[in-house]
Amino acid sequence: MDEQMKKQLGIEENKPVDWFETLYSESNEKGNGVPWANMAPHPVFQYWIDKNLNIGTGKTALVVGCGMGDDAIELEKNGFKVTAFDVSSSAIVLCKKRFPDSKVTFVQADLLKEIPEWHQKFDFVLEIFTIQALPPKYEDILIKNIADFVAPNGQLLVVTEVQKSERDFQNGPPWLLNESYIKSFESHELKLIEHSNSFESHMCGELHLSLFQR
Ligand SMILES: C[S@@+](CC[C@H](N)C(=O)[O-])C[C@H]1O[C@@H](n2cnc3c(N)ncnc32)[C@H](O)[C@@H]1O
């Protein structure tokens, strides 16, 4: 993204989340103007869940940076009791409007802040493209806070784009991760148990699916 566009959207390294609220508050239930809103579960997540049908029976799940809410609804369909959060309160309003009959708890929360009541609380945590939506200097805290949500024996599924070159504020958003994100999650007592990087990338990187277990 060029500097002019960044300025227009209000993207600043030291104010990393304000622009999401601006984007969603100007959007609607069709996701107009939200670049990542495909109004369906992410295809890589859909591929994975289709191979793991009904794994959610009796289990809890948390969706990080849930956006328009489709991934949360897919987890609910697969039996999970789902909580889904986004930093943008307007995104949460749109999720509730789009899925009025759902039992998913859609809630506003900020991943940059610790959320003690969710400490190791969820059997399944889903992270798609949230870490790469924030400037590189926040990577460690985002990874630490995501890892913290995973219950003992619980799992974390990460879908992210990865680049070989060093991450740099000038080159985003999105700020594609480096492969070292895997070691970072592992440093928080999670073990990589499934990994694929053979999906088609739309961001000139490698599209990864990584499943971790505590
Ligand atoms: C690139 S979008 C991806 C949305 C969704 N996961 C998807 O795949 O369609 C990143 C999402 O993370 C949310 N987000 C950004 N920073 C966040 C934060 N600090 N805490 C919670 N959500 C955040 C944004 O509002 C946005 O909905």
The ligand as an SDF file (V2000), in Angstrom:
LIG
                    3D

 27 29  0  0  0  0  0  0  0  0999 V2000
   -7.3130   -8.4930    7.7640 C   0  0  0  0  0  0  0  0  0  0  0  0
   -8.7260   -8.4820    8.7450 S   0  0  0  0  0  0  0  0  0  0  0  0
   -9.1430  -10.2120    8.7860 C   0  0  0  0  0  0  0  0  0  0  0  0
  -10.5420  -10.4230    9.2670 C   0  0  0  0  0  0  0  0  0  0  0  0
  -10.9790  -11.8960    9.3490 C   0  0  0  0  0  0  0  0  0  0  0  0
  -10.1430  -12.6410   10.2740 N   0  0  0  0  0  0  0  0  0  0  0  0
  -10.9660  -12.5040    7.9800 C   0  0  0  0  0  0  0  0  0  0  0  0
  -10.1200  -13.3740    7.7160 O   0  0  0  0  0  0  0  0  0  0  0  0
  -11.8150  -12.0960    7.1530 O   0  0  0  0  0  0  0  0  0  0  0  0
   -8.0850   -8.1820   10.3710 C   0  0  0  0  0  0  0  0  0  0  0  0
   -9.1910   -8.0640   11.3980 C   0  0  0  0  0  0  0  0  0  0  0  0
   -8.5900   -7.9340   12.6710 O   0  0  0  0  0  0  0  0  0  0  0  0
   -9.2440   -6.9160   13.3910 C   0  0  0  0  0  0  0  0  0  0  0  0
   -8.2440   -6.3930   14.3380 N   0  0  0  0  0  0  0  0  0  0  0  0
   -7.1880   -5.6170   14.0670 C   0  0  0  0  0  0  0  0  0  0  0  0
   -6.4930   -5.3320   15.1760 N   0  0  0  0  0  0  0  0  0  0  0  0
   -7.1350   -5.9570   16.1780 C   0  0  0  0  0  0  0  0  0  0  0  0
   -6.9380   -6.0270   17.5750 C   0  0  0  0  0  0  0  0  0  0  0  0
   -5.9110   -5.3780   18.1610 N   0  0  0  0  0  0  0  0  0  0  0  0
   -7.7880   -6.7380   18.3220 N   0  0  0  0  0  0  0  0  0  0  0  0
   -8.8380   -7.3940   17.7430 C   0  0  0  0  0  0  0  0  0  0  0  0
   -9.0980   -7.3550   16.4290 N   0  0  0  0  0  0  0  0  0  0  0  0
   -8.2620   -6.6480   15.6480 C   0  0  0  0  0  0  0  0  0  0  0  0
   -9.6740   -5.9110   12.3360 C   0  0  0  0  0  0  0  0  0  0  0  0
  -10.7020   -5.0630   12.7560 O   0  0  0  0  0  0  0  0  0  0  0  0
  -10.0880   -6.8490   11.2080 C   0  0  0  0  0  0  0  0  0  0  0  0
  -11.4340   -7.2380   11.3210 O   0  0  0  0  0  0  0  0  0  0  0  0
  1  2  1  0
  2  3  1  0
  2 10  1  0
  3  4  1  0
  4  5  1  0
  5  6  1  0
  5  7  1  0
  7  8  2  0
  7  9  1  0
 10 11  1  0
 11 12  1  0
 11 26  1  0
 12 13  1  0
 13 14  1  0
 13 24  1  0
 14 15  1  0
 14 23  1  0
 15 16  2  0
 16 17  1  0
 17 18  1  0
 17 23  2  0
 18 19  1  0
 18 20  2  0
 20 21  1  0
 21 22  2  0
 22 23  1  0
 24 25  1  0
 24 26  1  0
 26 27  1  0
M  CHG  2   2   1   9  -1
M  END
$$$$
